[in-house]
Amino acid sequence: MYIVVGLGNPGPKYERTRHNVGFMAVDELAQRHGLVWRGQQARAQIAKGTINGVPVTLAKPQTFMNLSGEAVSGLLHWHKEPATKLIVLYDDMDLPLGSIRVRARGSAGGHNGISSIIQHLRGQEFARIRIGIERPAGPGEQVDWVLGHFSKPDLEEVQVAIRQAADAAEYWLGNGIEKTMNAFNGAAVADKEPLPRAARPPRPVAPLAPLAPPPAPPTERPPLPGLGGQIAALRRRLTGQDLAAPSPEAAEEP
């Protein structure tokens, strides 16, 4: 029995949010192959049947994302299957929107659901299919971002990735993880860097007030006489030469 798990949060509030693309991917598989969601096992909603002749259990943990490992480890214990029979489909902010990436093992990469699974399985040796939702435009917005809903254009783009993830899960069932990575991790996808979201428009900035005109230069004063001129003027005063000259009439004798 193979266990195909899609990660997400239960309840209508979280339907079709970015964090629930794992749920959307296993829903795609169930719809393709006529599998019906009936009941729960190990705190996970399940749909059992066959995909291309391979017995499978599709699962959507109902524990909320941060406790996904409780449901996943419980399912493996219930079916007495090793982690090599498990594949997990989930959202990843480090991939461009609309892309997928298949991995055989690895760290959680900051994803709380995968971190919980690693903790409960006590190892990283399980296959996973990452579905790109890209990062938010601004720092510190991750929680609101993953719990937010897709815009209509983004939803159309991510639905392409969900179908590709379902294709990869089907291929994994019949061919194993190494061949699945070779088939679905093309160079164009593997080497593609996450695309930045469109930057928000800058806030309007009030125009600066015009600069005040420079102050008028001070009125120039006439230069003061030099020291030599001052001495000459003082000498004329002392000798009477600086008195006003007499008029011609005053100079003539009667």
C-alpha positions in Angstrom: 0.0 0.0 0.0 1.4 3.4 -1.0 0.5 6.5 1.0 0.0 9.7 -0.9 -0.4 12.7 1.5 -1.4 16.2 0.7 -0.7 18.8 3.4 -3.1 21.6 4.3 -5.5 22.9 7.0 -9.0 21.5 7.5 -12.2 23.5 7.2 -13.9 25.8 4.7 -11.9 28.8 6.0 -8.7 27.4 4.5 -10.1 26.0 1.2 -8.0 27.0 -1.8 -5.5 29.0 0.2 -1.9 28.8 -0.7 -1.1 26.6 2.3 -3.6 24.0 1.0 -2.3 23.3 -2.4 -1.3 19.8 -1.1 -5.0 19.1 -0.4 -5.8 20.4 -3.9 -3.3 18.0 -5.4 -4.6 14.9 -3.8 -8.2 16.0 -4.6 -7.0 16.1 -8.3 -5.8 12.5 -8.0 -9.0 11.3 -6.3 -11.1 13.0 -9.1 -9.0 11.5 -11.9 -9.2 7.9 -10.6 -12.7 7.9 -9.1 -11.6 7.7 -5.5 -14.0 8.8 -2.8 -13.1 10.5 0.5 -14.7 8.3 3.1 -14.0 8.4 6.9 -10.7 8.9 8.7 -7.7 6.9 9.8 -5.0 8.2 12.2 -6.6 11.7 12.2 -6.5 12.0 8.4 -9.3 12.0 5.8 -8.7 9.1 3.4 -9.7 7.8 0.0 -8.6 4.3 -0.9 -8.4 2.5 -4.2 -5.9 1.9 -7.0 -4.1 4.2 -9.4 -2.8 2.6 -12.5 -3.2 -0.8 -10.8 -1.2 0.2 -7.7 -3.1 0.1 -4.3 -3.0 3.6 -2.7 -4.4 5.5 0.2 -4.8 9.2 -0.4 -4.7 11.3 2.8 -5.4 14.8 4.0 -4.3 15.2 7.6 -7.0 16.9 9.8 -4.5 17.9 12.5 -3.8 21.3 11.1 -0.5 21.9 9.4 1.9 22.2 12.3 0.9 18.7 13.6 0.9 16.9 10.2 3.5 14.4 11.5 1.0 12.9 13.9 -1.3 11.9 11.1 1.4 10.8 8.7 3.3 8.6 11.2 -0.1 7.2 12.3 -1.0 6.2 8.8 2.3 4.4 8.2 1.9 2.6 11.5 -1.7 1.7 10.6 -0.8 0.2 7.3 2.6 -1.2 8.5 4.4 0.5 5.7 7.9 2.0 5.7 8.6 5.6 4.8 9.7 4.5 1.3 6.0 3.9 0.5 5.2 7.6 1.4 5.1 10.7 -0.7 4.0 14.1 0.5 2.7 17.0 -1.6 2.8 20.5 -0.2 3.3 24.2 -0.9 6.7 25.8 -1.1 7.4 29.6 -1.1 11.0 29.0 -2.4 9.7 27.9 -5.8 8.2 30.1 -8.5 4.5 30.1 -8.8 3.3 27.4 -11.0 6.4 25.2 -10.8 7.0 21.9 -9.0 10.1 20.1 -7.7 10.4 16.4 -6.7 12.8 15.4 -3.9 13.8 12.0 -2.5 14.7 13.5 0.9 15.8 16.7 2.6 15.3 19.2 5.4 12.0 21.0 6.1 13.2 24.2 4.5 11.1 26.2 7.0 7.8 24.4 6.3 6.1 23.5 9.6 4.2 20.6 8.2 7.3 18.9 6.8 9.2 19.7 10.0 6.5 17.9 12.0 6.7 14.9 9.7 10.5 14.7 10.1 10.1 14.9 13.8 7.6 12.1 14.1 9.3 9.8 11.5 12.7 10.6 13.1 14.3 11.1 9.7 14.2 13.0 6.4 14.1 9.9 4.2 10.7 10.3 2.5 9.7 11.5 -1.0 8.0 14.8 -1.5 6.6 16.9 -4.3 6.9 20.7 -3.7 4.4 23.0 -5.4 5.6 26.6 -5.9 3.5 29.5 -4.4 6.5 32.0 -4.4 7.2 34.5 -1.6 5.2 37.6 -0.7 6.5 41.0 -1.9 7.3 42.3 1.5 9.3 40.9 4.5 7.4 39.6 7.5 4.2 38.7 5.5 4.7 34.9 5.3 1.9 33.9 7.6 -0.8 36.1 6.0 0.6 35.0 2.6 0.3 31.3 3.0 -3.1 31.6 4.7 -4.4 33.9 2.0 -6.3 33.0 -1.1 -5.0 33.1 -4.7 -5.9 35.9 -7.0 -7.7 34.6 -10.1 -4.7 34.8 -12.4 -2.5 33.1 -9.7 -5.1 30.4 -9.2 -5.1 29.6 -12.9 -1.3 29.3 -12.8 -1.1 27.2 -9.7 -3.7 24.8 -11.1 -1.3 23.9 -13.8 1.3 23.0 -11.2 -1.3 21.0 -9.2 -2.0 18.9 -12.3 1.8 18.4 -12.8 2.2 17.4 -9.2 -0.6 14.8 -9.7 1.2 13.5 -12.8 4.4 13.2 -10.8 2.7 11.3 -8.0 1.2 8.9 -10.6 4.6 8.4 -12.2 6.2 7.8 -8.8 3.8 5.0 -8.0 5.0 3.0 -11.0 8.6 4.1 -11.4 10.1 5.2 -8.1 11.5 8.4 -6.9 14.8 8.6 -8.9 13.1 8.2 -12.2 10.4 10.6 -11.2 13.0 13.3 -10.3 14.7 12.7 -13.7 11.3 13.0 -15.5 9.9 16.1 -13.7 12.9 18.1 -12.5 13.9 19.5 -15.8 16.8 22.0 -16.0 14.4 24.8 -16.7 12.6 24.1 -13.5 15.4 23.0 -11.3 17.6 26.1 -12.0 14.8 28.6 -12.1 15.0 31.2 -9.4 11.9 32.4 -7.6 10.4 35.3 -9.4 9.9 38.5 -7.4 6.4 39.7 -7.1 5.6 43.0 -8.6 6.8 45.7 -6.3 4.2 47.8 -4.7 4.0 51.4 -6.0 6.0 53.9 -3.9 4.1 56.1 -1.5 3.5 59.6 -3.0 6.0 62.2 -1.7 5.0 65.8 -1.2 6.9 68.2 -3.4 9.7 70.1 -1.7 9.1 73.8 -0.9 11.1 76.2 -3.2 14.3 77.3 -1.7 14.4 80.8 -0.3 16.4 83.3 -2.3 19.9 83.9 -0.9 20.2 87.0 1.3 21.2 90.3 -0.4 24.9 91.1 0.0 25.5 93.8 2.7 25.9 97.4 1.5 29.5 98.2 1.0 30.8 101.0 3.2 33.3 103.5 1.8 36.7 102.4 2.7 38.2 104.1 5.7 41.4 106.2 5.1 44.6 104.5 5.8 46.9 105.4 8.7 48.8 107.9 6.6 45.6 109.8 5.6 44.5 109.9 9.2 47.8 111.5 10.3 47.7 114.1 7.5 44.1 115.1 8.4 45.0 115.5 12.0 48.0 117.7 11.1 45.8 120.0 9.0 43.4 120.4 11.9 46.2 121.3 14.2 47.7 123.9 11.8 44.4 125.3 10.8 44.8 124.3 7.2 41.6 122.2 7.4 39.4 125.3 8.0 37.2 126.3 5.1 38.9 128.7 2.7 37.6 132.4 2.8 35.4 133.6 0.1 36.9 136.1 -2.4 34.8 138.9 -1.0 36.0 138.3 2.5 39.6 138.3 1.3 39.5 141.8 -0.2 40.3 144.8 2.0 37.8 147.7 2.1 
